[in-house]
């Protein structure tokens, strides 16, 4: 067993450590959301911002308490190291001092909350087996195009909450194994499709919380295995018609918190395996009649807090109890619904699927005057 060295590494056994498991791909917030969506008594969903960093700090403190319980006195200047048959896992957070080198068998590396603005090009030199790299909650402004060259086996890259405005061309030239890329809450205003072209194994892409106003054509053309796409909380007003023509296995799509005004019939046509669709907190006033056609496995739909007054007849045909989907529920609240005969098709569908309707008390008519303020479901049940 190692002892503390001048390189500020404190090695621990796996039983002593408990370093967080592989990156949770936003699962923590999704689990909270799904739990909230299955209970009528819970308050309206809250923003996930800050949860993963909060969780990371909790785990770090728990790790320290476990270390103390095991009779190891942690040095506040030391990173924590766990050994297993697969290799070493290293977690560095303030007030620890960053080591001069990492063990050659490092497979997991977390360097978080240091407010680093730059990292040397050779930071990852000498750890060719690295599979997970977490650099969240720093202030990284740029990365060298050669930064990832020493780690061709990297599978997870988490750059959450930094200050990146661009990615250097060629950054992922040896990253064919990368399946999770998280760029959440940076300062990206534009994307170039060429930045991501080498990532053919990508299954999870998180670009949420940036400042994206447009997306380039062909952005996801090579991502045939993509399962999770998060574009939430940007400034997108429109989406390229071919955005989802590449990914054919998408299961979760986050478009919430943008400025989308219309959902056309072609965007989701190639997504028969989509299960979770978040369109809440946009400016949607129009949804095309065939927008949801073919979504055979959709289990959750969030259209809340948009500008919908009506929806076309037949929109719900492929959704709900009769179609054998929508098992986790739907949210139509916070829209200015005009409760006239044009909503008869929706009313009929609501009655048939009311058991899966969330925030029904907040789903109310904005007109006509005689029905203003009444719950949609109450109006739907009336003769």
KOLMI-352049 format. One record per residue (C-alpha): residue number from 0; residue in three letters; x, y, z. Coordinates in Angstrom, 1 decimal. Layout:
<recs>
[NUM,ALA,[X,Y,Z]]
...
</recs>
This chain:
<recs>
[0,UNK,[0.0,0.0,0.0]]
[1,UNK,[1.3,3.5,-0.9]]
[2,UNK,[1.9,6.1,1.8]]
[3,UNK,[1.6,9.9,1.3]]
[4,UNK,[4.4,11.2,-1.0]]
[5,UNK,[5.6,14.6,-2.0]]
[6,UNK,[3.5,14.3,-5.1]]
[7,UNK,[0.4,14.7,-2.8]]
[8,UNK,[-1.3,11.4,-3.6]]
[9,UNK,[-3.0,9.5,-0.8]]
[10,UNK,[-3.8,6.0,-2.1]]
[11,UNK,[-6.7,4.0,-0.7]]
[12,UNK,[-8.1,0.6,-1.1]]
[13,UNK,[-11.4,0.3,-3.0]]
[14,UNK,[-13.2,-0.4,0.2]]
[15,UNK,[-11.8,2.8,1.8]]
[16,UNK,[-12.4,5.0,-1.2]]
[17,UNK,[-15.9,5.0,-2.7]]
[18,UNK,[-15.0,7.4,-5.4]]
[19,UNK,[-18.1,8.2,-7.4]]
[20,UNK,[-19.1,5.6,-10.0]]
[21,UNK,[-18.8,6.2,-13.8]]
[22,UNK,[-20.4,9.4,-15.0]]
[23,UNK,[-24.2,9.4,-14.5]]
[24,UNK,[-25.2,11.1,-17.8]]
[25,UNK,[-27.6,13.4,-16.1]]
[26,UNK,[-29.4,10.4,-14.5]]
[27,UNK,[-29.6,12.1,-11.1]]
[28,UNK,[-31.8,14.9,-12.3]]
[29,UNK,[-33.8,12.6,-14.6]]
[30,UNK,[-34.5,10.2,-11.7]]
[31,UNK,[-35.7,13.2,-9.6]]
[32,UNK,[-37.8,14.4,-12.5]]
[33,UNK,[-39.4,11.0,-13.1]]
[34,UNK,[-40.1,10.7,-9.4]]
[35,UNK,[-41.7,14.1,-9.4]]
[36,UNK,[-43.7,13.3,-12.5]]
[37,UNK,[-45.2,10.3,-10.8]]
[38,UNK,[-46.5,12.1,-7.7]]
[39,UNK,[-49.3,14.7,-7.8]]
[40,UNK,[-48.3,16.3,-4.4]]
[41,UNK,[-44.8,17.4,-5.4]]
[42,UNK,[-44.1,21.0,-6.5]]
[43,UNK,[-43.4,21.9,-10.1]]
[44,UNK,[-40.1,20.7,-11.4]]
[45,UNK,[-37.0,22.7,-10.4]]
[46,UNK,[-33.9,23.5,-12.4]]
[47,UNK,[-31.2,20.8,-12.4]]
[48,UNK,[-28.4,23.4,-12.4]]
[49,UNK,[-25.9,22.8,-9.7]]
[50,UNK,[-27.1,19.3,-8.7]]
[51,UNK,[-24.3,17.3,-10.1]]
[52,UNK,[-21.6,19.5,-8.6]]
[53,UNK,[-23.4,19.4,-5.3]]
[54,UNK,[-23.5,15.7,-5.4]]
[55,UNK,[-19.8,15.5,-6.3]]
[56,UNK,[-18.9,17.6,-3.2]]
[57,UNK,[-21.2,15.4,-1.0]]
[58,UNK,[-19.4,12.3,-2.3]]
[59,UNK,[-16.0,13.9,-1.7]]
[60,UNK,[-16.9,14.7,1.9]]
[61,UNK,[-18.3,11.1,2.4]]
[62,UNK,[-15.1,9.8,1.0]]
[63,UNK,[-13.1,11.8,3.6]]
[64,UNK,[-15.3,10.5,6.4]]
[65,UNK,[-14.8,6.9,5.2]]
[66,UNK,[-11.1,7.5,5.1]]
[67,UNK,[-11.0,8.8,8.7]]
[68,UNK,[-13.1,5.8,9.8]]
[69,UNK,[-10.6,3.5,8.3]]
[70,UNK,[-7.8,5.0,10.3]]
[71,UNK,[-6.3,7.0,7.5]]
[72,UNK,[-5.7,10.7,8.2]]
[73,UNK,[-6.2,12.5,4.9]]
[74,UNK,[-3.8,15.3,4.1]]
[75,UNK,[-5.8,18.3,2.9]]
[76,UNK,[-3.0,18.9,0.3]]
[77,UNK,[-3.4,15.4,-1.1]]
[78,UNK,[-5.6,14.0,-3.9]]
[79,UNK,[-7.4,10.7,-3.1]]
[80,UNK,[-6.4,7.5,-4.9]]
[81,UNK,[-8.2,4.2,-5.0]]
[82,UNK,[-6.7,1.0,-6.5]]
[83,UNK,[-8.6,-1.9,-8.1]]
[84,UNK,[-7.9,-4.6,-10.6]]
[85,UNK,[-8.7,-2.2,-13.4]]
[86,UNK,[-6.3,0.5,-12.4]]
[87,UNK,[-6.1,3.6,-10.2]]
[88,UNK,[-8.9,6.2,-9.7]]
[89,UNK,[-7.9,9.7,-8.6]]
[90,UNK,[-10.1,12.5,-7.3]]
[91,UNK,[-8.6,16.0,-6.7]]
[92,UNK,[-10.7,18.8,-5.3]]
[93,UNK,[-9.6,21.9,-3.3]]
[94,UNK,[-7.8,22.3,-1.0]]
[95,UNK,[-5.8,19.5,-2.4]]
[96,UNK,[-2.7,20.4,-4.5]]
[97,UNK,[-2.5,18.9,-7.9]]
[98,UNK,[0.3,16.2,-8.2]]
[99,UNK,[3.3,16.5,-10.5]]
[100,UNK,[2.3,13.1,-12.1]]
[101,UNK,[-0.4,10.5,-12.0]]
[102,UNK,[0.1,6.7,-11.7]]
[103,UNK,[0.7,5.0,-15.1]]
[104,UNK,[-2.4,2.8,-14.5]]
[105,UNK,[-4.8,5.6,-13.9]]
[106,UNK,[-8.2,4.9,-15.4]]
[107,UNK,[-10.3,7.5,-13.7]]
[108,UNK,[-9.3,11.1,-13.1]]
[109,UNK,[-11.3,13.9,-11.6]]
[110,UNK,[-9.8,17.4,-11.2]]
[111,UNK,[-12.7,19.6,-10.2]]
[112,UNK,[-13.5,23.0,-8.5]]
[113,UNK,[-10.0,24.4,-9.0]]
[114,UNK,[-10.9,27.4,-11.2]]
[115,UNK,[-8.2,26.4,-13.7]]
[116,UNK,[-8.2,28.6,-16.8]]
[117,UNK,[-5.6,26.5,-18.7]]
[118,UNK,[-4.2,23.0,-18.7]]
[119,UNK,[-0.8,22.1,-20.1]]
[120,UNK,[-0.8,20.2,-23.3]]
[121,UNK,[1.0,17.3,-21.6]]
[122,UNK,[-1.3,17.0,-18.6]]
[123,UNK,[-2.4,13.5,-19.6]]
[124,UNK,[1.0,12.3,-20.7]]
[125,UNK,[1.9,8.9,-19.2]]
[126,UNK,[-1.6,7.6,-18.4]]
[127,UNK,[-2.6,5.9,-21.7]]
[128,UNK,[-5.3,3.7,-20.1]]
[129,UNK,[-7.4,6.7,-18.9]]
[130,UNK,[-11.1,6.0,-19.5]]
[131,UNK,[-12.9,8.8,-17.6]]
[132,UNK,[-11.8,12.4,-17.3]]
[133,UNK,[-13.8,14.9,-15.2]]
[134,UNK,[-12.8,18.5,-15.3]]
[135,UNK,[-16.0,20.1,-14.2]]
[136,UNK,[-16.4,23.4,-12.3]]
[137,UNK,[-13.2,25.0,-13.3]]
[138,UNK,[-12.8,28.1,-15.5]]
[139,UNK,[-11.2,26.4,-18.6]]
[140,UNK,[-11.1,28.9,-21.5]]
[141,UNK,[-9.4,26.7,-24.1]]
[142,UNK,[-8.0,23.3,-24.7]]
[143,UNK,[-5.0,22.3,-26.9]]
[144,UNK,[-5.8,20.3,-30.0]]
[145,UNK,[-3.3,17.8,-28.7]]
[146,UNK,[-4.7,17.6,-25.2]]
[147,UNK,[-6.4,14.1,-25.7]]
[148,UNK,[-3.7,12.5,-27.8]]
[149,UNK,[-2.2,10.6,-24.9]]
[150,UNK,[-5.5,8.9,-23.9]]
[151,UNK,[-7.0,7.1,-26.9]]
[152,UNK,[-9.0,4.8,-24.7]]
[153,UNK,[-11.0,7.7,-23.1]]
[154,UNK,[-14.7,6.9,-22.9]]
[155,UNK,[-16.1,9.7,-20.7]]
[156,UNK,[-15.2,13.4,-20.9]]
[157,UNK,[-17.0,15.8,-18.5]]
[158,UNK,[-16.3,19.5,-19.0]]
[159,UNK,[-19.3,20.8,-17.2]]
[160,UNK,[-19.3,24.4,-15.9]]
[161,UNK,[-16.2,25.8,-17.6]]
[162,UNK,[-15.7,28.9,-19.8]]
[163,UNK,[-15.1,27.2,-23.2]]
[164,UNK,[-16.2,29.3,-26.2]]
[165,UNK,[-14.9,26.9,-28.8]]
[166,UNK,[-13.3,23.5,-29.3]]
[167,UNK,[-10.1,23.2,-31.2]]
[168,UNK,[-10.3,21.3,-34.5]]
[169,UNK,[-8.7,17.9,-34.1]]
[170,UNK,[-9.3,17.7,-30.3]]
[171,UNK,[-11.0,14.3,-30.8]]
[172,UNK,[-8.8,12.9,-33.5]]
[173,UNK,[-7.9,9.8,-31.5]]
[174,UNK,[-11.1,9.6,-29.4]]
[175,UNK,[-12.9,6.9,-31.3]]
[176,UNK,[-13.8,5.2,-28.0]]
[177,UNK,[-15.5,8.2,-26.4]]
[178,UNK,[-19.1,7.5,-25.7]]
[179,UNK,[-20.0,10.4,-23.3]]
[180,UNK,[-19.2,14.0,-23.9]]
[181,UNK,[-20.6,16.7,-21.5]]
[182,UNK,[-20.1,20.3,-22.4]]
[183,UNK,[-22.9,21.6,-20.2]]
[184,UNK,[-22.8,25.2,-18.9]]
[185,UNK,[-20.0,26.6,-20.9]]
[186,UNK,[-20.0,29.6,-23.1]]
[187,UNK,[-20.4,28.1,-26.5]]
[188,UNK,[-22.2,30.4,-28.9]]
[189,UNK,[-21.5,28.4,-32.1]]
[190,UNK,[-20.7,24.8,-33.0]]
[191,UNK,[-19.0,23.4,-36.0]]
[192,UNK,[-19.8,19.9,-37.2]]
[193,UNK,[-16.2,19.2,-37.9]]
[194,UNK,[-15.3,19.6,-34.2]]
[195,UNK,[-17.2,16.3,-33.5]]
[196,UNK,[-16.7,14.3,-36.6]]
[197,UNK,[-14.4,11.7,-35.0]]
[198,UNK,[-16.8,10.7,-32.3]]
[199,UNK,[-18.6,7.8,-34.0]]
[200,UNK,[-19.1,5.8,-30.8]]
[201,UNK,[-20.9,8.7,-29.0]]
[202,UNK,[-24.0,7.7,-27.0]]
[203,UNK,[-24.5,10.7,-24.9]]
[204,UNK,[-24.0,14.4,-25.9]]
[205,UNK,[-24.8,17.2,-23.5]]
[206,UNK,[-24.6,20.7,-24.8]]
[207,UNK,[-27.1,22.2,-22.4]]
[208,UNK,[-26.8,25.5,-20.7]]
[209,UNK,[-24.7,27.2,-23.4]]
[210,UNK,[-25.5,30.2,-25.6]]
[211,UNK,[-26.2,28.4,-28.9]]
[212,UNK,[-28.5,30.2,-31.2]]
[213,UNK,[-28.2,28.0,-34.2]]
[214,UNK,[-26.9,24.5,-35.1]]
[215,UNK,[-24.9,23.6,-38.2]]
[216,UNK,[-26.3,21.1,-40.8]]
[217,UNK,[-24.9,17.6,-40.4]]
[218,UNK,[-24.0,18.1,-36.8]]
[219,UNK,[-25.0,14.6,-35.8]]
[220,UNK,[-24.7,12.9,-39.1]]
[221,UNK,[-22.2,10.3,-37.9]]
[222,UNK,[-23.8,9.6,-34.5]]
[223,UNK,[-25.8,6.6,-35.3]]
[224,UNK,[-25.5,5.2,-31.8]]
[225,UNK,[-26.5,8.3,-29.9]]
[226,UNK,[-29.0,7.6,-27.1]]
[227,UNK,[-29.1,10.9,-25.2]]
[228,UNK,[-29.1,14.3,-26.7]]
[229,UNK,[-29.3,17.4,-24.5]]
[230,UNK,[-29.7,20.8,-26.1]]
[231,UNK,[-31.7,22.3,-23.3]]
[232,UNK,[-31.3,25.8,-22.0]]
[233,UNK,[-29.7,27.4,-25.0]]
[234,UNK,[-31.1,30.1,-27.3]]
[235,UNK,[-32.2,28.0,-30.2]]
[236,UNK,[-35.1,29.4,-32.3]]
[237,UNK,[-35.0,26.8,-35.0]]
[238,UNK,[-33.5,23.4,-35.6]]
[239,UNK,[-31.8,22.1,-38.8]]
[240,UNK,[-34.3,19.8,-40.7]]
[241,UNK,[-31.6,17.1,-40.7]]
[242,UNK,[-30.7,17.4,-37.0]]
[243,UNK,[-31.9,13.9,-36.1]]
[244,UNK,[-31.4,12.1,-39.5]]
[245,UNK,[-28.2,10.5,-38.2]]
[246,UNK,[-29.1,9.2,-34.8]]
[247,UNK,[-31.6,6.3,-35.2]]
[248,UNK,[-31.6,5.0,-31.7]]
[249,UNK,[-32.3,8.1,-29.7]]
[250,UNK,[-34.0,7.5,-26.3]]
[251,UNK,[-33.9,10.9,-24.6]]
[252,UNK,[-34.2,14.3,-26.3]]
[253,UNK,[-33.9,17.5,-24.3]]
[254,UNK,[-34.9,20.7,-26.0]]
[255,UNK,[-36.4,22.5,-23.0]]
[256,UNK,[-35.5,26.1,-22.2]]
[257,UNK,[-34.9,27.4,-25.7]]
[258,UNK,[-36.8,29.8,-28.0]]
[259,UNK,[-38.4,27.3,-30.4]]
[260,UNK,[-41.6,28.5,-31.9]]
[261,UNK,[-42.7,25.6,-34.0]]
[262,UNK,[-42.4,21.8,-34.0]]
[263,UNK,[-42.6,20.5,-37.5]]
[264,UNK,[-43.7,17.0,-38.7]]
[265,UNK,[-40.2,15.9,-39.9]]
[266,UNK,[-38.0,16.4,-36.8]]
[267,UNK,[-38.9,13.2,-35.0]]
[268,UNK,[-39.8,11.0,-37.9]]
[269,UNK,[-36.7,8.8,-37.6]]
[270,UNK,[-37.0,8.3,-33.9]]
[271,UNK,[-39.2,5.2,-33.2]]
[272,UNK,[-37.2,4.4,-30.0]]
[273,UNK,[-37.6,7.8,-28.4]]
[274,UNK,[-38.9,7.5,-24.8]]
[275,UNK,[-38.4,10.9,-23.2]]
[276,UNK,[-39.1,14.2,-25.0]]
[277,UNK,[-38.7,17.5,-23.3]]
[278,UNK,[-40.0,20.6,-25.1]]
[279,UNK,[-41.0,22.6,-22.1]]
[280,UNK,[-40.2,26.3,-21.5]]
[281,UNK,[-40.0,27.3,-25.2]]
[282,UNK,[-42.2,29.5,-27.3]]
[283,UNK,[-44.0,26.8,-29.1]]
[284,UNK,[-47.2,28.1,-30.7]]
[285,UNK,[-47.6,25.5,-33.4]]
[286,UNK,[-47.2,21.7,-33.4]]
[287,UNK,[-47.6,20.0,-36.8]]
[288,UNK,[-50.3,17.3,-37.0]]
[289,UNK,[-47.8,14.5,-37.8]]
[290,UNK,[-45.1,15.7,-35.3]]
[291,UNK,[-45.5,12.7,-33.0]]
[292,UNK,[-46.3,10.1,-35.6]]
[293,UNK,[-44.0,7.1,-35.3]]
[294,UNK,[-43.0,7.7,-31.7]]
[295,UNK,[-44.1,4.2,-30.8]]
[296,UNK,[-42.2,4.0,-27.5]]
[297,UNK,[-42.6,7.6,-26.1]]
[298,UNK,[-43.2,7.3,-22.4]]
[299,UNK,[-42.9,10.9,-21.3]]
[300,UNK,[-43.8,14.2,-23.1]]
[301,UNK,[-43.3,17.6,-21.6]]
[302,UNK,[-44.9,20.5,-23.5]]
[303,UNK,[-45.4,22.7,-20.5]]
[304,UNK,[-44.9,26.5,-20.4]]
[305,UNK,[-45.2,27.2,-24.1]]
[306,UNK,[-47.6,29.4,-26.1]]
[307,UNK,[-50.0,26.6,-27.3]]
[308,UNK,[-53.6,27.7,-27.7]]
[309,UNK,[-54.7,24.7,-29.8]]
[310,UNK,[-53.3,21.6,-31.4]]
[311,UNK,[-54.3,19.9,-34.7]]
[312,UNK,[-56.7,16.9,-34.8]]
[313,UNK,[-54.9,13.6,-34.9]]
[314,UNK,[-51.8,14.8,-33.1]]
[315,UNK,[-52.3,12.4,-30.2]]
[316,UNK,[-53.2,9.4,-32.4]]
[317,UNK,[-49.9,7.6,-31.8]]
[318,UNK,[-49.7,8.4,-28.1]]
[319,UNK,[-51.3,7.2,-24.9]]
[320,UNK,[-53.1,4.3,-23.4]]
[321,UNK,[-54.5,3.1,-26.7]]
[322,UNK,[-51.1,3.1,-28.3]]
[323,UNK,[-49.5,1.3,-25.4]]
[324,UNK,[-47.0,4.1,-24.6]]
[325,UNK,[-46.9,7.3,-22.5]]
[326,UNK,[-46.4,5.1,-19.4]]
[327,UNK,[-44.5,7.8,-17.4]]
[328,UNK,[-46.8,10.7,-18.2]]
[329,UNK,[-47.2,14.0,-19.9]]
[330,UNK,[-47.4,17.7,-19.0]]
[331,UNK,[-49.4,20.3,-20.9]]
[332,UNK,[-49.6,22.9,-18.1]]
[333,UNK,[-48.7,26.5,-18.4]]
[334,UNK,[-50.1,27.0,-21.9]]
[335,UNK,[-52.8,29.6,-22.9]]
[336,UNK,[-55.3,27.0,-24.1]]
[337,UNK,[-58.4,28.2,-25.9]]
[338,UNK,[-61.0,25.6,-24.9]]
[339,UNK,[-63.3,25.6,-27.9]]
[340,UNK,[-64.4,22.8,-30.3]]
[341,UNK,[-61.0,22.8,-31.9]]
[342,UNK,[-59.7,21.0,-28.8]]
[343,UNK,[-62.3,18.3,-28.9]]
[344,UNK,[-59.7,15.8,-30.1]]
[345,UNK,[-57.4,16.7,-27.2]]
[346,UNK,[-60.3,16.6,-24.7]]
[347,UNK,[-61.1,13.1,-25.8]]
[348,UNK,[-57.5,12.0,-25.4]]
[349,UNK,[-57.2,13.7,-22.0]]
[350,UNK,[-60.1,11.8,-20.6]]
[351,UNK,[-58.7,8.5,-21.9]]
[352,UNK,[-55.3,9.2,-20.4]]
[353,UNK,[-56.0,11.4,-17.4]]
[354,UNK,[-54.1,8.9,-15.1]]
[355,UNK,[-50.9,10.0,-16.7]]
[356,UNK,[-51.5,13.7,-16.7]]
[357,UNK,[-49.2,15.9,-14.5]]
[358,UNK,[-49.9,19.3,-12.9]]
[359,UNK,[-53.5,19.1,-14.0]]
[360,UNK,[-54.4,21.9,-11.7]]
[361,UNK,[-52.0,24.2,-13.7]]
[362,UNK,[-53.5,23.0,-17.0]]
[363,UNK,[-56.2,25.6,-17.5]]
[364,UNK,[-58.2,27.4,-20.2]]
[365,UNK,[-57.2,30.9,-21.1]]
[366,UNK,[-60.3,31.4,-23.2]]
[367,UNK,[-63.0,31.8,-24.3]]
[368,UNK,[-64.1,34.1,-21.5]]
[369,UNK,[-66.8,31.8,-20.2]]
[370,UNK,[-64.3,29.1,-19.5]]
[371,UNK,[-61.2,31.2,-18.6]]
[372,UNK,[-59.5,29.7,-15.6]]
[373,UNK,[-61.2,26.3,-15.7]]
[374,UNK,[-59.1,23.1,-15.7]]
[375,UNK,[-58.8,21.5,-19.1]]
[376,UNK,[-59.7,18.1,-17.7]]
[377,UNK,[-62.9,19.5,-16.1]]
[378,UNK,[-63.9,21.0,-19.4]]
[379,UNK,[-63.0,17.8,-21.2]]
[380,UNK,[-65.3,15.7,-19.0]]
[381,UNK,[-68.3,18.1,-19.3]]
[382,UNK,[-71.0,17.2,-21.8]]
</recs>
